[in-house]
Amino acid sequence: MSADSTPDIGVTRAESCVIACAEVWREAGEVMVSPFGTIPALGARLAKLTFSPDIVLTDGEAALMVGAPAIATRPADLVREANMPYRSVFDVVWSGRRNMMMMASQIDRTGNQNISAIGPHAKPKVQLVGVRGAPGNSVNHPTSYWVPDHTVRTFVEQVDVVSGVGYARAAAAGAGATRFHDVPRVVSNLGVFDFQTPDHTMRLRSYHPGVSVDEIEAATGFALTVPDDVAETRLPTPEELDLIRAVLDPGSLRDREVRT
Amino acid sequence: MADKRTTVDDIVGELRSGMTIGIGGWGSRRKPMAVVRAICRSDLTDLTVVAYGGPDVGLLCATDKVRKVVCGFVTLDSIALDPHWRAARQHGRVEVMEVDEGMFFLGLQAASWRVPFLPTRAGLGSDVLTINPDLELVRSPYGADSPYLADPADADVELVAMPALHLDAAIVHTNRADAAGNGQVLSPDPFFDPLFLGAAERRFMTTETIVENGTLADEGHPLSTVPIHRMLVDGVAESQGGAHFTANPPDYGRDEKFQKEYAAAATDPAEWEAFASRFVFVGDDEYKAHVAERQA
């Protein structure tokens, strides 16, 4: 659980994050996987090329895409299999045939996510992009989160504006909110987290190679559950590493999102 | 058949201060920017803008035309945040009704279908309900003993009642149209443009080219590229480049260089004055000339 456990094959932090994201979709089945961010996009493609061949990916515009091409592929070179304009995306979202990973400017102990504003909503200290589809996504289908910069400012006790709904807020809102609510994972540049605790508060699921539990706790603005037997995020197989490096991201865009 | 041809200036002449105006497109894509600029240089004020927000919202805020924005987000796509919108919000210069982007769609759909609300799970448990205290919940009338209840988990379930988003006017931009008001979108996503028009009292479309009625399906384009029919449109104005600098493929992509200049102009008042005097407070011909000068 310290820096010297980094293996000799030289797996970078970004590559550990890709593996952690891919694992989110191991059991996803035939659903639309919508990854936000470079590393989740790589994770989704890696999952599709290996253990989750049935998942459905979009071309980033208005279509479903065949295969899992490199992330920097020009739109003209993509092969498409079906139409998926935004109007139809809501049919997918509200029928639950989706499993997505959004980004979070703030994430909190019970799984609330914020992408709306920092500070009071009426007059924000920092205006962010807006709640987007987070409220609806989070109560209709599994919604995980990706935080490329894990600090006490991003992992907070309570987010400023609840955009994606966490466990306590869903429970308080009743059966309409809880029926399809699921926050499977939070992946950060330091580790992997879930809510598999009796009160659905955040738990450390694994720490990335080269990261210590102490480092994660120090970068988290609330008390994190740390199981005694918490393990390291698994290493990529040689085949997975080759897919990431040679096929999906030869330009190393992943290193721009997370540096080793 | 009525000839609905009009001009950008005449469209803006039909708008009034205080109106609620829907603007089609999505983010920095296929926005009716020629009309937006014409609103910026008009004496209209106090508008409520309803949009999947992009630089339309930013420009209208930067020129103090807006009292309130109804949106789920404002983004320039290739630049995550519109700094003009950001400044307006952080200085408290504009009200916002911020809702989930699916709730937004249902609001337009409800207005278009003439029902007062549509139910959805979207919004439950989120701060969308606390920052918009007038949003109400609705309890399903189908209880445990109803023959229509498909799943016991939904008995008497409480959902968000997304209110109809009624628009005084809506404006969209398309690739081609005819004088009767049929509109063609040649990029893969019509977004919610037909619903903006359906939710509005007065409905306007600008378009790159007006062609003869009945010829939109020529050149091999399937009729599925014509999502806007003439019952949804009161006026159509030809406006070549009318979505610049937002993306309007296949006619043109986003002018990324221009968009960067637009964003950079938010950094200080002098920058904004310089930008606005060339690219906002000018007529369409002058605008195009200034855009062309930069590219030369």
Interface residues (C-beta under 8 A of the other chain):
Chain A: E61 A62 A63 N83 P85 Y86 R87 F90 V93 W94 S116 A117 H121 A122 K123 P124 K125 V126 Q127 L128 V129 G130 V131 R132 G133 A134 P135 G136 S138 V139 N140 V161 V162 S163 G164 V165 R169 A170 A172 A173 G174 A175 G176 A177 R179 F180 H181
Chain B: W26 G53 C71 G72 F73 V74 T75 A80 L81 W85 R86 R89 Q90 H91 G92 E98 V99 D100 E101 G102 M103 F105 T120 R121 A122 G123 L124 G125 S126 D127 V128 T130 I131 A153 D154 V157 E158 L159 S187 P188 D189 P190 F191 F192
